[in-house]
């Protein structure tokens, strides 16, 4: 708070006792205001027209994080990052940039727990691991579009944007034999209002996330304990979970992780149910 003008108070015939009372009341109001300002939680901001990075602020264990935008704002663009619910449901998603041996472990665990997930793939993954993509489809999972080259798409025009998604659609249909589900996850988590509108105009639903952790760094993989600490404390009803298939840690803990979430009362649902 900045004070732009001095306050001149002219005291006339004010008794010392009255002056002291006024001073106490003023000080009390000042500190009460300071305290109130500190405990007000952060609010989600509106979707900005310029490029932005998807971000989350985890403020209370077991509760949804504060995100860049509200559920209502996202809904205008057929975009989602979680479900607004108190039911203990989770939506499992995996971003797949390349294959290094962990995806079979993930698929085995999902099958064991009868959990359906969504795998957002890029062109390189589809080109080098077609059999795994076919297995995803055969076992009832969704395969979504994470773009062909994984660029920053937030400032692309409609033709550029459509080409980036369309190239992967074409390769997918040639590989799998069926059209690709029009579910899109922005590469690098970068997006803009225009980016979301273009995706909607192309018939896509956009999916961000409300639960993730730093699992993508191949040179600094989290320990099992670090992973469980983040993923068990941050889990919340209606969460869209983002995990990377390239994480050695994820491959090692996925079965136990799903078991722990089930013990906490959670069930797993397909993104189809969230998208309606």
Secondary structure, DSSP 8 states (H G I E B T S, - for coil): ----S-------S--HHHHHHHHHHHHHHHHHHHHHHHHS--------SS-EE--EE--STTS--EESS-HHHHHTTTEESB---SS-EEEEEEEES--SS-HHHHHHHHHHTT---EEEE-HHHHHH-HHHHHHHHHTT-EEEE--SS----TT--HHHHHHHHHHHHHHHHHHHSS----EE--GGGEE-HHHHHHHHHTT-EEE--SB--S---TTS---HHHHHHHHHHS--TTEEEEEETT-HHHHHHHHHHHHHHHHTT-EEE-HHHHH-
